[in-house]
Amino acid sequence: MEEMTCCCTHKTKERSAEELRSLQNRLSRIEGQIRGIRGMVEKDAYCTDILTQVAAVNAALNAFSRELLANHIKTCVADDIKAGKDETVDELVATLQKLMK
């Protein structure tokens, strides 16, 4: 596995080309799914069919969030903890609480 380097601040994070490509691909698929749902609504598709697609989008967004969170923990959080920045743990806990609402 390639070594991850972190260039994080509280405002930005420099992502590897691989990480960026993966996140962009996920978002592109989600955008396509959303456009598909809009088309279904416009074509008066059956409600349960639309809801099934909404569930798929929710699952895709959750997968995106899991990937982004894992990368954040492996890079920014780990590096900050090693550097003695314990407040990063509080920030992570707050973020997890928001994600679990």
C-alpha positions in Angstrom: 0.0 0.0 0.0 1.3 3.4 -0.9 2.3 5.7 2.0 -0.2 8.4 2.6 1.0 11.9 3.2 -1.2 14.5 4.7 -1.3 18.1 3.8 -4.3 19.0 5.9 -5.3 22.2 7.5 -8.6 23.1 9.0 -9.6 24.6 5.6 -8.1 22.4 2.9 -6.6 19.0 2.2 -4.4 18.0 -0.6 -5.6 14.7 -1.9 -3.6 12.1 -3.9 -4.6 11.7 -7.5 -6.0 8.3 -6.7 -8.1 9.5 -3.8 -9.4 12.5 -5.9 -10.3 10.3 -8.8 -12.1 7.8 -6.6 -14.2 10.5 -4.9 -14.9 12.2 -8.2 -16.1 8.9 -9.7 -18.4 8.3 -6.8 -19.9 11.8 -7.1 -20.3 11.5 -10.8 -22.3 8.2 -10.4 -24.4 9.9 -7.6 -25.1 12.8 -9.9 -26.3 10.4 -12.6 -28.5 8.7 -10.2 -30.1 12.0 -9.1 -30.7 12.9 -12.7 -32.3 9.6 -13.2 -34.6 10.2 -10.3 -35.6 13.6 -11.7 -36.4 11.9 -15.0 -38.5 9.3 -13.2 -40.5 12.0 -11.4 -41.0 14.0 -14.7 -42.2 10.8 -16.4 -44.6 10.0 -13.6 -42.9 6.8 -12.6 -44.4 4.7 -9.9 -43.6 5.9 -6.4 -42.0 2.7 -5.1 -39.7 2.6 -8.1 -38.6 6.1 -7.4 -38.2 5.3 -3.7 -36.0 2.3 -4.6 -33.7 4.7 -6.6 -33.7 7.2 -3.7 -32.5 4.3 -1.4 -29.7 3.5 -3.9 -28.6 7.2 -3.8 -28.6 7.2 0.0 -26.4 4.1 0.0 -24.1 5.6 -2.6 -23.8 8.8 -0.5 -23.1 6.7 2.6 -20.3 4.9 0.8 -18.9 8.2 -0.3 -19.0 9.4 3.3 -17.3 6.2 4.6 -14.5 6.5 2.0 -13.9 10.2 2.8 -14.0 9.6 6.5 -11.6 6.7 6.3 -9.1 8.8 4.3 -9.5 11.6 6.8 -8.8 9.4 9.8 -5.8 7.7 8.1 -4.2 11.0 7.2 -5.3 14.2 8.9 -6.5 12.7 12.2 -3.5 10.3 12.6 -1.0 13.0 11.7 -2.5 15.5 14.1 -2.6 13.0 16.9 1.1 12.2 16.3 1.8 15.9 16.4 0.1 16.2 19.7 -3.0 18.0 18.4 -5.5 16.3 20.6 -8.3 18.7 19.7 -8.5 16.8 16.4 -10.2 13.9 18.3 -12.9 16.3 19.5 -13.4 17.5 16.0 -13.7 13.9 14.8 -16.2 13.1 17.5 -18.3 16.1 16.5 -18.2 15.1 12.9 -19.3 11.5 13.7 -22.1 12.9 15.8 -23.3 15.0 12.8 -23.1 12.0 10.5 -25.1 9.8 12.8 -28.1 12.1 13.1 
